[in-house]
Structure formats: C-alpha cells, structure tokens
Amino acid sequence: MLDIDQYAYSNNLRSIHPVEKTIFALLTMIICLAANSIITSLAIILLMAGVVIFGAKIPRQFFIKLILIPISFLLISTITIVISISKEASSFLYYLSLWGWKIGIQMENIIFAINLFLKSLGTVSCLYFLALTTPMIEIISVLRKLKVPRIFIELMSLIYRFIFVLLDNANLIRTSQLSRLGYSNFKRSCQSLSKLISNLFIRAYYRAKGLLTTLLARGYEGEIRVLEPEYEFSKKNLAIIFLVEVSLILITVYIGGDQFVIINT
C-alpha cells in the first residue's frame, strides 16, 4: 500500500464526512485559481499545510517531501515565463544582446511567474489535503453522489487498483534483478530497466485478464459495488469551512490588492 493511502486511512480527520472535506478542498481550490493575489496563494498553501500537519497529524517530513515533487516541475515551467525576448531594452532588469535582440528578465514577468507558481502550488496543496485525509473509495463515493458518469468512476477504481499491482510487480522484478547485480553499472542498469518495463507490461496484461475473469465470475455488470461507511454532516465543520472561505475572499479583496481575475496562460 502507498504511504499516501496509509495516511488516508489512519489520519486524525478520517472520521469527518468525505463530502465536507471535498467541499473544503474544492472551494479553496476555486478561490486559489480565481484570486489574482500572491498573498492569497501563500495563505492557502500555509492553511493546507497546517490542516494536514497539525489537523490530520500527517508527518511534516512526509508532507514536505510530497510538496517538493511539484515544485521541481513548476520551477522549470516558470523559468520560461520569466525570460523575455524583445528589441526594446528599457523594460529589462537584465538582458543579453544577440543579433539585435534583447534576451533577459522583466519585472512584470517575475511577478507574473511568482503569482502563477504560488497559484499552482496552492491548488496542488488542496489536492494533497484531499488525498491524504480521504481514502480513494470515499472520493469515488462522493463522485458517485455528484452523478459523475459511471464509466469514469469504474475507470478510476480499476486504475487505482492496478497502481498497487504494478508497483508490487515492479518491486519483485527489481529485487530479483538487484540480487543478480542487474544495476551494477550504467549499461546493465539500462538493460535491466528495459527488461523490467517489458516484463511489467506483460504481467500487467495477464493480471488484468485475470481480474476481469474474476469480476465476471462474481456477476460483474459494469459497476463495482463496495460497502460505504455512513457519516453524518457536522454543522460545526460546515460553519468552519464557510468562515475559512469567507476569510480567504476577504484577504484577497482587502489585503491581496487585487480582484478575482483568472490568470490566462
């Protein structure tokens, strides 16, 4: 089982209604996307980090490790936004001349890149909150209540199941290769990795066929049905969610220095 999945089942917010957690994550994400404010994005990142670490009691090191994954991709993306090409040198903070063109950095692009970076990181932190506090089976249950097409729900269920199948098979194959010095040098590592990928594809194909046969033997008719725990809505939690979202809106309007404008990328 993945660490994310383990924490989803054992965190301190496990007993809260999944609809409440979904509403909180989605509303916060919408505000983060709509608010053209660096302060609001920072507030949302800190809010989600605080709820995950102090509310759900997820280890801080684990959350930081997770948040560093999208940061590396976002940094690469924002670098391309910061760099501009123009023939006018007046708007550049720093530039290099090349065949009459100026290649450099503009203040407007720096602000835009920081805003976009924090906005993206804020939405990712909302998704992390939902993934770390709500098991996938309950997220799927919420989607079912929202009348999401059944085909998408079934695909999510099967893909989720096969994530663990693929990881388990990949771990077994890699352990076998390591015992035979399959990664002792670069050449052997490339060969072992290619064999791992090809064998993994074949094993996944046969495991999928076996799973389909098993489902059909149990009366599968296009829908996987599972027992869902019963929850009760909490007026206190709903009130807290409302106050938090209103606070974020007020921060955007009175402190963020800008109105709600979606950034066009």
Secondary structure, DSSP 8 states (H G I E B T S, - for coil): --HHHHHHHHSTTTTS-HHHHHHHHHHHHHHHHHB--HHHHHHHHHHHHHIIIIIS---HHHHHHHHHHHHHHHHHHHHHHHEEEES--TTEEEEEEETTEEEEEEHHHHHHHHHHHHHHHHHHHHHHHHHHHS-HHHHHHHHHHTT--HHHHHHHHHHHHHHHHHHHHHHHHHHHHHHTTTTSSHHHHHHHHHHHHHHHHHHHHHHHHHHHHHHHHTT--S------------HHHHHHHHHHHHHHHHIIIIIS-S-B-----
